[in-house]
Amino acid sequence: RSVILGYHDRVFEISCEIKGCDPPYQKVDIKKVYIHPDFNEQSLHQNNIALIELMEAANTTKPLISPICLPLMQEFRNSTPLELKLATELSESRKVRRLSPANCQAQLIHEGAFLPVQELPVCADDYESDTGMRFSGHTGSALQGSIDFNDRKHYFLYGLSLLMKSSRPKTPDLPYLLTDVSQHLDWILENMKVNDTDNGPSPTKEFAPMHRLPVRNITKRRLFNFNTCGILSNSSQESYEQEPWIGFVEQWDDLAKSNKYIYCVVTLISEWYAVGPASCLGYDTKEVFVQFGGYRKVTQDECNQSDGTCKRATQTISIAKIIVHPAYNSAQHTDDIALVELGSSANLSQPHIQPICLPIVDDVRSYNVSSLSSTSFLSFSAGYNTLGLDGRFIASTECQRRWDGLQLNVQAGRTGLCVLQQPNAEGDGCYYIHPGFPLHTTQALRGEDRRFLRGVMTVKPGSCSAYYPAIYTNVDDYLDWILENVEGRNAYDLTEQLVFA
């Protein structure tokens, strides 16, 4: 979540990026949202106020960014403003007059929106009755009053417009309803911080190894081929062979008469099964497919005659079944995982389509955080970027504390794996990750390094953030559930591959 301060529109933003101008706006990430403890969504007209803490200070050197005054002194609260205005846009406002409780109540009753006198918010109406169409108002628009102070006119914040539900589609005579800021000044001051150094746990501390218990369903381990899974490729980073287990979920688009990528990624764990987020997969399998072998669809091998390299054809496979974890909670983003059963087996004869290993072998159940790697898209191609975490791992308690500050009811940080996104080489953002991108460890199995799936990305901040981490569902917590739900289409003789304790 972020806030844009100053003047901003998308056309101006693009123009400024091309010309290299200093924009008259500032985009700032939100660090924490403090909602009034007595606010109730069922009573929007009472205590409807929140304090927002920004990640960085507002740049008040920009001409169009400046704070408004708060009426902290009694003389300002008792003074009658020279004029009252309700802000409509950055450069526009509407002159209004404050209504007495009796006049406000009369207008509300006329419109069938009665409120008890003790629950009445601040009410205002247009200063002139012939101003035409009433301004509908943005929620949060400022009621500002001008007062002379030190021989200069200053604007003070007296109210914030609130949204009041009405059974009528048009309410032209309904007064403007606003939260009285002066009633909440003590609460605002109590929650403001001065020179806050954020004494939360350090995300870069050394982490203890992740100790995991053995899986219970040992008979199902024979359904996974540990001779071929998770093999590291020697190809360049831009090659799809770097992450050959990634699949892109598509759905048939009647309008385009073709499959359309729905921004959902799954990770292949065998020739018949893949794992991904329940939040983007859903339950519907009608005309839903997975494309393996790369983001860009390739119908036949494309070879470069000069260096002999080839981009191999992708495979598109229908989805037969999506098994969503029974405890999945979409509101809290918890248990966000689903098992995908393919309609036909993936062709694993080529190196650009291969399954990742599941960490179901006792020798690799536990791991060190230092062995974790995240996957993202490269900046200027649809190839993959696989990088170690290098201090980007955030402990679960600290992860949840940070997400709690946004008041989004995201609870997945308590049990998930949390990783800050990787800034791109250009320094103007982060490498892109889509829901379902894998988090994996590199560990030795039978004397050879392999990739083992540890997480699938389910929640991320809306912008490139150095504070809010992306959250990955911890796959280790669901291995027994996965094993219970896979069916025995193939069985491998593991005595030729591994010796289990």
C-alpha positions as CSV (number, residue, x, y, z in Angstrom):
1,R,0.0,0.0,0.0
2,S,1.3,3.4,-0.9
3,V,0.3,7.1,-1.0
4,I,0.9,9.6,-3.8
5,L,1.5,13.1,-2.5
6,G,1.3,16.2,-4.8
7,Y,0.0,16.4,-8.3
8,H,-0.1,13.1,-10.3
9,D,-1.6,11.6,-13.4
10,R,-0.4,8.7,-15.4
11,V,0.2,10.6,-18.6
12,F,2.4,13.2,-16.8
13,E,4.3,10.3,-15.1
14,I,5.2,8.7,-18.4
15,S,6.2,12.0,-19.9
16,C,8.3,12.8,-16.9
17,E,10.1,9.4,-17.1
18,I,10.9,10.0,-20.8
19,K,12.1,13.6,-20.3
20,G,13.8,13.0,-17.0
21,C,12.0,15.8,-15.2
22,D,11.6,16.2,-11.4
23,P,8.0,15.0,-10.8
24,P,5.7,17.3,-8.8
25,Y,4.6,14.3,-6.8
26,Q,6.0,11.7,-4.4
27,K,5.0,8.1,-4.1
28,V,5.6,6.8,-0.5
29,D,5.0,3.3,0.9
30,I,2.8,3.1,3.9
31,K,4.6,1.7,7.0
32,K,1.7,1.3,9.4
33,V,-2.0,2.2,9.6
34,Y,-3.5,3.0,13.0
35,I,-7.3,2.5,13.0
36,H,-9.2,4.2,15.8
37,P,-9.8,1.4,18.4
38,D,-13.5,2.4,18.7
39,F,-14.2,2.3,15.0
40,N,-17.0,-0.1,13.9
41,E,-17.8,-0.7,10.3
42,Q,-21.4,-1.0,11.2
43,S,-21.4,2.7,12.4
44,L,-19.3,4.6,9.8
45,H,-20.3,7.9,11.3
46,Q,-18.5,7.3,14.6
47,N,-14.7,7.3,15.2
48,N,-14.2,6.9,11.5
49,I,-10.5,8.0,11.4
50,A,-7.1,6.4,10.9
51,L,-3.5,7.6,11.2
52,I,-1.1,6.6,8.5
53,E,2.6,6.3,9.2
54,L,4.7,6.7,6.0
55,M,7.9,4.8,5.3
56,E,9.8,8.0,4.6
57,A,9.2,11.7,5.3
58,A,7.1,13.7,2.8
59,N,9.3,15.8,0.6
60,T,8.0,19.2,1.4
61,T,10.6,20.9,-0.8
62,K,8.2,20.1,-3.7
63,P,5.8,23.1,-4.2
64,L,2.7,20.9,-4.2
65,I,3.5,18.9,-1.1
66,S,2.8,20.5,2.3
67,P,1.2,19.5,5.6
68,I,-2.0,21.0,6.8
69,C,-2.1,22.4,10.4
70,L,-3.9,20.6,13.2
71,P,-5.9,22.8,15.7
72,L,-3.8,21.6,18.7
73,M,-4.1,24.9,20.6
74,Q,-7.4,25.7,22.3
75,E,-7.5,29.1,20.6
76,F,-7.6,27.5,17.2
77,R,-10.3,25.1,18.1
78,N,-12.4,27.9,19.5
79,S,-11.8,30.4,16.7
80,T,-14.3,30.8,13.9
81,P,-12.5,30.1,10.6
82,L,-12.6,32.9,8.1
83,E,-13.9,30.4,5.6
84,L,-14.5,26.6,5.4
85,K,-13.6,24.7,2.3
86,L,-14.1,21.0,1.4
87,A,-11.2,19.8,-0.7
88,T,-12.4,18.2,-4.0
89,E,-9.1,17.8,-5.9
90,L,-5.5,19.0,-5.3
91,S,-6.2,22.4,-6.8
92,E,-9.9,22.7,-6.2
93,S,-12.1,23.1,-3.2
94,R,-15.7,24.0,-2.4
95,K,-16.8,26.6,0.0
96,V,-19.1,25.2,2.7
97,R,-20.8,26.2,5.9
98,R,-21.1,24.2,9.1
99,L,-24.6,23.1,10.0
100,S,-26.0,23.1,13.5
101,P,-27.0,19.6,14.9
102,A,-30.7,20.6,14.5
103,N,-30.3,21.6,10.8
104,C,-28.2,18.5,10.1
105,Q,-30.8,16.2,11.7
106,A,-33.6,17.9,9.8
107,Q,-31.9,17.2,6.5
108,L,-31.1,13.7,7.4
109,I,-34.7,13.0,8.5
110,H,-35.9,14.5,5.2
111,E,-33.8,12.0,3.3
112,G,-34.7,9.0,5.6
113,A,-31.3,8.8,7.2
114,F,-32.0,9.5,10.9
115,L,-29.2,9.4,13.4
116,P,-29.4,9.9,17.2
117,V,-28.3,13.4,18.2
118,Q,-25.4,12.0,20.2
119,E,-24.1,10.1,17.2
120,L,-24.2,13.0,14.7
121,P,-20.9,13.7,13.0
122,V,-19.8,17.1,11.8
123,C,-22.3,18.3,9.1
124,A,-21.7,20.8,6.4
125,D,-23.5,22.1,3.3
126,D,-22.7,24.2,0.3
127,Y,-22.2,27.9,1.2
128,E,-24.3,28.9,-1.8
129,S,-27.5,26.9,-2.5
130,D,-27.3,27.5,-6.3
131,T,-24.0,25.9,-6.9
132,G,-25.5,23.2,-9.1
133,M,-24.8,19.5,-8.7
134,R,-23.6,18.6,-5.2
135,F,-20.1,17.3,-4.9
136,S,-20.3,13.6,-4.1
137,G,-17.0,13.8,-2.2
138,H,-14.1,11.4,-1.9
139,T,-13.9,9.5,1.3
140,G,-11.3,11.3,3.4
141,S,-11.6,14.7,1.7
142,A,-10.4,17.4,4.1
143,L,-12.7,20.0,5.7
144,Q,-10.2,22.9,6.1
145,G,-10.7,26.2,7.8
146,S,-8.5,29.3,7.2
147,I,-7.3,31.3,10.3
148,D,-5.0,34.3,10.4
149,F,-1.9,33.5,12.5
150,N,1.3,35.5,12.6
151,D,0.0,37.8,9.9
152,R,-0.5,34.9,7.5
153,K,-3.4,32.8,6.5
154,H,-3.0,29.2,7.6
155,Y,-5.3,26.2,6.8
156,F,-6.3,23.9,9.7
157,L,-7.8,20.4,9.4
158,Y,-11.3,20.3,11.0
159,G,-12.9,17.2,9.4
160,L,-12.6,14.3,7.1
161,S,-15.5,13.3,4.9
162,L,-16.9,9.9,5.5
163,L,-19.0,7.6,3.3
164,M,-22.5,7.1,4.6
165,K,-24.6,4.3,3.1
166,S,-28.0,5.3,1.8
167,S,-30.9,3.2,0.4
168,R,-31.5,5.8,-2.3
169,P,-29.3,5.9,-5.4
170,K,-29.4,9.7,-5.4
171,T,-29.3,11.9,-2.4
172,P,-28.8,15.5,-3.7
173,D,-30.0,17.2,-0.4
174,L,-27.9,15.0,2.0
175,P,-25.4,17.2,3.9
176,Y,-21.7,16.5,3.9
177,L,-20.9,14.2,6.8
178,L,-17.4,14.4,8.3
179,T,-15.4,13.0,11.2
180,D,-14.6,15.7,13.7
181,V,-10.8,15.7,13.8
182,S,-10.6,17.9,16.9
183,Q,-12.2,15.1,19.0
184,H,-9.4,12.8,18.1
185,L,-6.3,15.0,18.5
186,D,-5.1,13.3,21.7
187,W,-5.4,9.9,20.0
188,I,-3.4,11.2,17.0
189,L,-0.7,12.6,19.2
190,E,-0.5,9.4,21.3
191,N,0.2,7.3,18.2
192,M,2.6,9.7,16.4
193,K,6.3,8.8,16.8
194,V,9.2,11.2,16.9
195,N,12.5,9.9,15.4
196,D,11.3,6.4,15.5
197,T,14.1,3.9,15.0
198,D,11.8,0.8,14.7
199,N,13.1,-1.4,17.4
200,G,11.7,-4.6,15.9
201,P,13.7,-7.7,15.5
202,S,16.6,-7.5,13.0
203,P,15.8,-9.4,9.8
204,T,19.4,-10.0,9.0
205,K,20.3,-12.0,12.2
206,E,21.8,-15.4,11.8
207,F,19.0,-18.0,11.6
208,A,19.0,-21.4,13.2
209,P,18.7,-24.4,10.8
210,M,15.1,-25.3,9.8
211,H,14.6,-28.7,11.5
212,R,11.8,-30.7,10.0
213,L,10.2,-34.0,11.1
214,P,10.2,-36.9,8.7
215,V,7.0,-37.3,6.5
216,R,4.5,-39.9,7.8
217,N,3.3,-41.3,4.5
218,I,6.5,-43.1,3.4
219,T,4.8,-45.4,0.9
220,K,3.9,-42.5,-1.4
221,R,7.6,-41.5,-1.7
222,R,7.9,-44.1,-4.4
223,L,5.7,-42.0,-6.7
224,F,8.5,-39.5,-7.2
225,N,11.6,-40.1,-9.3
226,F,14.7,-38.8,-7.5
227,N,16.9,-39.8,-10.4
228,T,15.6,-36.9,-12.5
229,C,14.0,-34.3,-10.2
230,G,15.6,-30.9,-9.2
231,I,18.7,-31.3,-11.4
232,L,20.6,-28.0,-11.8
233,S,21.1,-26.8,-15.3
234,N,24.4,-25.5,-16.7
235,S,22.5,-23.2,-19.1
236,S,22.7,-19.4,-18.9
237,Q,20.4,-17.6,-16.5
238,E,18.2,-16.4,-19.3
239,S,17.4,-20.0,-20.3
240,Y,14.1,-21.6,-19.3
241,E,16.1,-24.6,-18.4
242,Q,17.3,-22.8,-15.3
243,E,13.9,-23.4,-13.7
244,P,12.3,-26.2,-15.8
245,W,9.6,-26.9,-13.3
246,I,7.8,-23.6,-13.6
247,G,4.4,-23.7,-15.3
248,F,2.1,-20.9,-16.3
249,V,-1.6,-21.3,-15.8
250,E,-3.8,-20.3,-18.7
251,Q,-7.6,-20.2,-19.3
252,W,-9.5,-20.2,-22.6
253,D,-10.5,-16.7,-23.7
254,D,-13.6,-16.8,-25.9
255,L,-13.0,-13.2,-27.2
256,A,-9.4,-13.8,-28.2
257,K,-10.1,-17.4,-29.2
258,S,-6.9,-18.5,-27.5
259,N,-5.5,-19.4,-24.1
260,K,-4.7,-16.4,-21.8
261,Y,-2.2,-16.4,-19.0
262,I,-4.0,-15.6,-15.7
263,Y,-0.9,-14.5,-13.7
264,C,-0.7,-17.8,-11.7
265,V,2.3,-20.1,-11.6
266,V,2.6,-23.7,-10.5
267,T,5.6,-25.8,-9.8
268,L,5.9,-29.3,-11.4
269,I,6.6,-32.0,-8.8
270,S,6.1,-35.1,-11.0
271,E,4.9,-35.9,-14.5
272,W,1.3,-35.8,-13.2
273,Y,1.2,-33.2,-10.4
274,A,2.1,-29.6,-9.7
275,V,1.7,-27.3,-6.7
276,G,0.5,-23.7,-6.6
277,P,-1.5,-21.1,-4.7
278,A,-5.1,-21.8,-4.0
279,S,-5.8,-18.1,-4.2
280,C,-5.1,-17.9,-7.9
281,L,-6.0,-21.4,-9.0
282,G,-9.5,-21.6,-7.5
283,Y,-11.6,-24.7,-8.0
284,D,-12.7,-24.5,-11.6
285,T,-10.9,-26.7,-14.1
286,K,-13.0,-25.9,-17.1
287,E,-10.8,-24.9,-20.0
288,V,-7.8,-24.3,-17.7
289,F,-4.3,-25.4,-18.8
290,V,-0.7,-25.2,-17.7
291,Q,2.1,-24.2,-20.1
292,F,5.5,-25.8,-19.2
293,G,8.8,-25.0,-20.8
294,G,8.8,-21.2,-20.7
295,Y,6.6,-18.1,-20.5
296,R,6.6,-17.5,-24.3
297,K,4.6,-20.0,-26.2
298,V,6.8,-21.9,-28.7
299,T,5.0,-24.4,-31.0
300,Q,8.2,-25.9,-32.5
301,D,11.9,-25.8,-31.7
302,E,13.5,-22.4,-32.6
303,C,17.2,-22.8,-33.3
304,N,19.9,-20.1,-33.8
305,Q,22.1,-21.1,-36.6
306,S,25.0,-18.9,-35.5
307,D,25.6,-20.5,-32.1
308,G,23.5,-23.7,-32.4
309,T,21.3,-22.9,-29.4
310,C,17.6,-23.8,-29.5
311,K,14.5,-22.7,-27.7
312,R,12.5,-25.9,-27.4
313,A,8.8,-26.1,-27.8
314,T,6.6,-25.5,-24.8
315,Q,3.9,-28.0,-23.6
316,T,0.3,-27.1,-22.8
317,I,-1.5,-29.6,-20.7
318,S,-5.1,-29.4,-19.4
319,I,-5.8,-29.5,-15.7
320,A,-7.9,-32.5,-14.6
321,K,-8.3,-31.6,-11.0
322,I,-7.5,-28.8,-8.5
323,I,-7.3,-30.0,-4.9
324,V,-7.5,-27.0,-2.6
325,H,-6.2,-27.4,0.9
326,P,-9.3,-27.9,3.1
327,A,-8.2,-25.2,5.7
328,Y,-7.5,-22.5,3.0
329,N,-8.8,-19.1,4.2
330,S,-9.0,-16.5,1.5
331,A,-9.7,-13.7,3.9
332,Q,-6.6,-14.3,6.0
333,H,-4.4,-15.8,3.2
334,T,-3.6,-18.8,5.3
335,D,-3.1,-22.4,4.1
336,D,-2.9,-21.0,0.6
337,I,-1.9,-24.0,-1.3
338,A,-3.4,-26.4,-3.9
339,L,-2.4,-29.6,-5.7
340,V,-2.9,-29.7,-9.4
341,E,-3.5,-33.0,-11.2
342,L,-2.7,-32.8,-14.9
343,G,-5.0,-34.2,-17.6
344,S,-2.0,-36.0,-19.2
345,S,1.5,-36.6,-18.1
346,A,4.2,-34.0,-18.8
347,N,6.8,-35.1,-21.4
348,L,10.0,-35.1,-19.4
349,S,12.3,-36.2,-22.3
350,Q,13.7,-32.7,-22.7
351,P,15.7,-30.7,-20.1
352,H,13.5,-27.6,-20.2
353,I,10.6,-29.5,-18.6
354,Q,11.5,-31.3,-15.4
355,P,10.0,-31.6,-11.9
356,I,11.6,-30.1,-8.8
357,C,12.2,-32.4,-5.9
358,L,9.9,-32.6,-2.9
359,P,11.9,-32.7,0.4
360,I,10.3,-35.9,1.5
361,V,13.6,-37.8,1.9
362,D,14.9,-37.9,5.5
363,D,18.3,-36.7,4.6
364,V,17.0,-33.4,3.1
365,R,14.1,-32.7,5.4
366,S,16.0,-30.0,7.4
367,Y,18.0,-27.2,5.8
368,N,19.8,-23.9,6.4
369,V,18.2,-20.6,5.4
370,S,21.4,-19.8,3.6
371,S,20.6,-22.5,1.0
372,L,17.3,-20.8,0.0
373,S,17.0,-19.2,-3.4
374,S,14.1,-17.2,-4.9
375,T,13.0,-17.1,-8.5
376,S,11.8,-14.0,-10.5
377,F,11.6,-12.8,-14.1
378,L,14.5,-10.9,-15.6
379,S,14.0,-7.2,-16.3
380,F,14.0,-7.2,-20.0
381,S,13.1,-10.7,-21.0
382,A,10.8,-13.5,-19.8
383,G,13.8,-15.5,-18.6
384,Y,14.3,-16.4,-15.0
385,N,16.5,-14.9,-12.3
386,T,17.5,-17.3,-9.5
387,L,19.3,-15.7,-6.6
388,G,20.3,-16.5,-3.1
389,L,18.5,-14.5,-0.4
390,D,21.6,-12.7,0.9
391,G,19.9,-11.2,4.0
392,R,16.5,-10.9,2.5
393,F,14.9,-13.6,4.7
394,I,12.6,-12.2,7.4
395,A,11.8,-14.1,10.5
396,S,8.1,-15.0,10.8
397,T,7.3,-13.0,13.9
398,E,8.9,-9.9,12.3
399,C,7.2,-10.6,9.0
400,Q,3.8,-10.7,10.7
401,R,4.5,-7.6,12.7
402,R,5.2,-5.6,9.5
403,W,2.1,-6.9,7.7
404,D,-0.1,-6.3,10.7
405,G,0.8,-2.6,10.4
406,L,-1.1,-2.4,7.0
407,Q,-4.4,-3.5,8.6
408,L,-5.0,-6.0,5.7
409,N,-5.8,-9.1,7.9
410,V,-2.9,-11.0,6.2
411,Q,-2.1,-13.8,8.7
412,A,0.1,-15.9,6.5
413,G,3.3,-14.4,7.9
414,R,2.9,-16.4,11.1
415,T,3.6,-19.7,9.4
416,G,5.0,-18.7,5.9
417,L,8.5,-18.1,4.6
418,C,9.0,-14.3,4.2
419,V,11.5,-12.8,1.7
420,L,12.1,-9.3,0.6
421,Q,11.9,-8.8,-3.2
422,Q,15.2,-8.5,-5.0
423,P,15.9,-5.0,-6.3
424,N,16.7,-5.1,-10.1
425,A,20.1,-4.2,-11.6
426,E,18.7,-0.9,-13.0
427,G,17.9,0.4,-9.5
428,D,14.3,1.5,-10.4
429,G,12.3,-1.3,-8.9
430,C,12.3,-5.0,-8.1
431,Y,12.4,-8.1,-10.3
432,Y,8.9,-9.3,-11.0
433,I,7.4,-12.3,-9.2
434,H,4.0,-13.7,-9.9
435,P,1.8,-15.8,-7.5
436,G,3.2,-19.3,-7.3
437,F,6.8,-18.5,-8.0
438,P,8.9,-21.1,-6.1
439,L,11.3,-20.7,-3.2
440,H,13.8,-23.6,-3.1
441,T,16.9,-25.0,-1.4
442,T,19.9,-26.4,-3.0
443,Q,21.0,-29.6,-1.2
444,A,23.1,-32.6,-2.1
445,L,21.4,-35.9,-2.8
446,R,23.4,-39.0,-3.8
447,G,26.4,-36.7,-4.2
448,E,24.7,-34.3,-6.6
449,D,23.2,-30.9,-5.9
450,R,19.4,-30.7,-6.4
451,R,16.6,-28.2,-6.0
452,F,14.0,-28.9,-3.3
453,L,10.7,-27.0,-3.2
454,R,10.2,-25.1,0.1
455,G,7.7,-22.4,-0.7
456,V,5.2,-21.0,-3.3
457,M,4.7,-17.2,-3.3
458,T,1.1,-16.2,-2.3
459,V,1.3,-12.6,-0.9
460,K,3.5,-9.7,-1.9
461,P,3.4,-5.9,-1.4
462,G,1.9,-3.8,-4.2
463,S,5.2,-2.1,-5.0
464,C,8.9,-2.8,-4.7
465,S,9.4,-2.6,-0.9
466,A,12.5,-2.8,1.2
467,Y,10.3,-3.3,4.3
468,Y,7.3,-5.5,3.4
469,P,8.4,-9.0,2.4
470,A,6.6,-11.4,0.0
471,I,5.1,-14.3,1.8
472,Y,5.6,-17.9,0.6
473,T,3.4,-20.8,1.7
474,N,5.7,-23.1,3.6
475,V,5.5,-26.3,1.5
476,D,7.1,-28.4,4.3
477,D,4.0,-27.9,6.4
478,Y,1.9,-29.6,3.7
479,L,4.0,-32.5,2.5
480,D,1.9,-35.1,4.2
481,W,-1.3,-33.6,2.8
482,I,0.3,-33.6,-0.7
483,L,1.3,-37.3,-0.3
484,E,-2.1,-38.2,0.8
485,N,-3.7,-36.7,-2.3
486,V,-1.4,-37.9,-5.1
487,E,-2.4,-41.1,-6.8
488,G,-0.1,-43.9,-7.7
489,R,0.1,-43.7,-11.5
490,N,3.8,-44.6,-11.5
491,A,5.9,-46.2,-8.9
492,Y,9.7,-46.1,-8.9
493,D,12.0,-48.7,-7.4
494,L,13.7,-46.5,-4.8
495,T,16.1,-49.2,-3.8
496,E,18.0,-48.4,-7.0
497,Q,17.9,-44.7,-6.2
498,L,18.0,-44.1,-2.4
499,V,18.4,-45.9,0.8
500,F,15.8,-44.7,3.3
501,A,16.4,-44.8,7.0
